[in-house]
Amino acid sequence: MAAKARLPTLCAAPSTCTLLPSLRSPQTNSMAATATATARRNPARPAKAATGPQEAAAAPARDGGTELSAWTSVRQERWEGELPVEGRLPDWLSGTYLRNGPGLWNVGGGGAFHHLFDGYATLVRVSFRRGRATGAHRQVESDAYVSAVASGGPVLREFSQCPDKPGSLLGRMSNAVGILSGAALTDNPNSAVLPLGDGRVLCLTETTKSSVLVEPETLATVGKLRYADGLGGMMMMMIQSAHPIVTESELLTVLPDLARPGHLVVRMAAGSDEREVIGRVDCRGGPTPGWMHSFAVTENYVVVPEMPLRYSASSLIKCEPAPYYAFEWLPASGSYMHVMCRSTGKTFLCLRWRASRCRRSWRSTTSTRTRREARTTAGLPRSSSTAASTTAIPPSSRRLSSTG
């Protein structure tokens, strides 16, 4: 049975800051938000009296952090109860706000994690109805979390934390195969929570196996989202963007390909578990894809970033602490922005930024007219052959809606 406690007081927004009700259908009446790396107080721990912010921030916590530390673990795996409210919530405010993020930093009495992305996922729910607010939180029961509780420490490769290396050669070989296939990577879905267009609610992080469905009312873990497609394999599409973009009709995400360095842009229709490839972007600057945490889309285009912080196959296989965790910093490889057409899957524009001189260069794979349009929209210097062009890509391509 869930333990009962009281959360800190919820302050109603002043009249100048209006909270809007969800505009989704009743089936998907959930407002979702990704967790932010901000200092926060344990939601199940009553606020302590302090003489000032410095004293409050310095107050020791049981797990070695502080009361205002982002590394402070929740004290209960599951909690629910009514929230006291200061002020008055609008009577018309009705809906559920879901939030997901790292909430547990050590298990089984072991050492605490040291990176914000390693904490085990905790779902937080605040429900508004008839001027009242109720809250709850619950751990997402991923394989990473369940196995860590049973073993007293991490069993799968987390973002920065590595499990103890096997002592035998056979064990090390098995671990390497597990990393290459993605089976030994974490499924701790602590980066995002989002409502799919068909009413399901999905938690996830940067591994494809971390796509975990949850029940928004009870916060119970329903199970894995099993993708019904052939995307995947050794070093292929076992990683995904931590922040897909969801509309009422589809989910859009980007899958880095470590076998053939590049990125696949895919869509998944509402109600389906099958991802469909829109197009592919080949890497321009490095031996592996850049870290794909988030990306941007417009009505007609997808913007795929390629950054010099790139996935490191050797760091993943070795499964040992490294300066950049599972990545390597290759500034000479450059930074690129690839622009893909959502309807055709063709990449018609590539911008490169050089950090030293902020120089931009570009490449186009389409017609001369498209190149003229791309130059005009990007604001790049036009050569004599394009000086007379005044055509631009539709304004919708410039209104980017980004996550992360």
Secondary structure in CASP SS format (residue, H / E / C, confidence):
PFRMAT SS
TARGET T0000
AUTHOR 0000-0000-0000
METHOD secondary structure of the structure
MODEL  1
M C 1.00
A C 1.00
A E 1.00
K C 1.00
A C 1.00
R C 1.00
L C 1.00
P C 1.00
T C 1.00
L E 1.00
C E 1.00
A C 1.00
A C 1.00
P C 1.00
S C 1.00
T C 1.00
C C 1.00
T C 1.00
L C 1.00
L C 1.00
P C 1.00
S C 1.00
L C 1.00
R C 1.00
S C 1.00
P H 1.00
Q H 1.00
T H 1.00
N C 1.00
S E 1.00
M E 1.00
A E 1.00
A E 1.00
T C 1.00
A C 1.00
T C 1.00
A C 1.00
T C 1.00
A C 1.00
R C 1.00
R C 1.00
N C 1.00
P C 1.00
A C 1.00
R C 1.00
P C 1.00
A C 1.00
K C 1.00
A C 1.00
A C 1.00
T C 1.00
G C 1.00
P H 1.00
Q H 1.00
E H 1.00
A H 1.00
A H 1.00
A H 1.00
A C 1.00
P E 1.00
A C 1.00
R C 1.00
D C 1.00
G C 1.00
G C 1.00
T E 1.00
E C 1.00
L C 1.00
S C 1.00
A C 1.00
W C 1.00
T C 1.00
S C 1.00
V C 1.00
R C 1.00
Q C 1.00
E C 1.00
R E 1.00
W E 1.00
E E 1.00
G E 1.00
E E 1.00
L C 1.00
P C 1.00
V E 1.00
E E 1.00
G C 1.00
R C 1.00
L C 1.00
P C 1.00
D C 1.00
W C 1.00
L C 1.00
S C 1.00
G E 1.00
T E 1.00
Y E 1.00
L E 1.00
R E 1.00
N E 1.00
G E 1.00
P E 1.00
G E 1.00
L E 1.00
W C 1.00
N C 1.00
V C 1.00
G C 1.00
G C 1.00
G C 1.00
G C 1.00
A C 1.00
F C 1.00
H C 1.00
H C 1.00
L H 1.00
F H 1.00
D H 1.00
G C 1.00
Y E 1.00
A E 1.00
T E 1.00
L E 1.00
V E 1.00
R E 1.00
V E 1.00
S E 1.00
F E 1.00
R E 1.00
R C 1.00
G C 1.00
R E 1.00
A E 1.00
T E 1.00
G E 1.00
A E 1.00
H E 1.00
R E 1.00
Q E 1.00
V C 1.00
E C 1.00
S C 1.00
D H 1.00
A H 1.00
Y H 1.00
V H 1.00
S H 1.00
A H 1.00
V H 1.00
A H 1.00
S H 1.00
G C 1.00
G C 1.00
P C 1.00
V C 1.00
L C 1.00
R E 1.00
E C 1.00
F C 1.00
S C 1.00
Q C 1.00
C C 1.00
P C 1.00
D C 1.00
K C 1.00
P C 1.00
G C 1.00
S C 1.00
L H 1.00
L H 1.00
G H 1.00
R H 1.00
M H 1.00
S H 1.00
N H 1.00
A H 1.00
V H 1.00
G H 1.00
I H 1.00
L H 1.00
S H 1.00
G C 1.00
A C 1.00
A C 1.00
L E 1.00
T C 1.00
D C 1.00
N C 1.00
P C 1.00
N C 1.00
S C 1.00
A E 1.00
V E 1.00
L E 1.00
P E 1.00
L C 1.00
G C 1.00
D C 1.00
G C 1.00
R C 1.00
V E 1.00
L E 1.00
C E 1.00
L E 1.00
T C 1.00
E C 1.00
T E 1.00
T H 1.00
K H 1.00
S H 1.00
S C 1.00
V E 1.00
L E 1.00
V E 1.00
E C 1.00
P C 1.00
E C 1.00
T C 1.00
L C 1.00
A C 1.00
T E 1.00
V E 1.00
G E 1.00
K E 1.00
L C 1.00
R C 1.00
Y C 1.00
A C 1.00
D C 1.00
G C 1.00
L C 1.00
G C 1.00
G C 1.00
M C 1.00
M C 1.00
M E 1.00
M C 1.00
M C 1.00
I E 1.00
Q C 1.00
S C 1.00
A C 1.00
H C 1.00
P C 1.00
I E 1.00
V E 1.00
T C 1.00
E C 1.00
S C 1.00
E E 1.00
L E 1.00
L E 1.00
T E 1.00
V E 1.00
L E 1.00
P E 1.00
D E 1.00
L C 1.00
A C 1.00
R C 1.00
P C 1.00
G E 1.00
H E 1.00
L E 1.00
V E 1.00
V E 1.00
R E 1.00
M E 1.00
A E 1.00
A C 1.00
G C 1.00
S C 1.00
D C 1.00
E C 1.00
R C 1.00
E E 1.00
V E 1.00
I E 1.00
G E 1.00
R E 1.00
V E 1.00
D E 1.00
C C 1.00
R C 1.00
G C 1.00
G C 1.00
P C 1.00
T C 1.00
P C 1.00
G E 1.00
W C 1.00
M C 1.00
H C 1.00
S C 1.00
F C 1.00
A E 1.00
V E 1.00
T C 1.00
E C 1.00
N C 1.00
Y E 1.00
V E 1.00
V E 1.00
V E 1.00
P E 1.00
E E 1.00
M C 1.00
P C 1.00
L E 1.00
R E 1.00
Y E 1.00
S C 1.00
A H 1.00
S H 1.00
S H 1.00
L H 1.00
I H 1.00
K H 1.00
C C 1.00
E C 1.00
P C 1.00
A C 1.00
P C 1.00
Y C 1.00
Y C 1.00
A C 1.00
F E 1.00
E E 1.00
W E 1.00
L C 1.00
P H 1.00
A H 1.00
S H 1.00
G C 1.00
S E 1.00
Y E 1.00
M E 1.00
H E 1.00
V E 1.00
M E 1.00
C E 1.00
R C 1.00
S C 1.00
T C 1.00
G C 1.00
K C 1.00
T E 1.00
F E 1.00
L E 1.00
C E 1.00
L E 1.00
R E 1.00
W E 1.00
R E 1.00
A C 1.00
S C 1.00
R C 1.00
C C 1.00
R E 1.00
R E 1.00
S E 1.00
W E 1.00
R E 1.00
S C 1.00
T C 1.00
T C 1.00
S C 1.00
T H 1.00
R H 1.00
T H 1.00
R H 1.00
R H 1.00
E H 1.00
A H 1.00
R H 1.00
T H 1.00
T H 1.00
A H 1.00
G C 1.00
L C 1.00
P C 1.00
R C 1.00
S C 1.00
S H 1.00
S H 1.00
T H 1.00
A C 1.00
A C 1.00
S C 1.00
T C 1.00
T C 1.00
A C 1.00
I C 1.00
P C 1.00
P H 1.00
S H 1.00
S H 1.00
R H 1.00
R C 1.00
L C 1.00
S E 1.00
S E 1.00
T C 1.00
G C 1.00
END
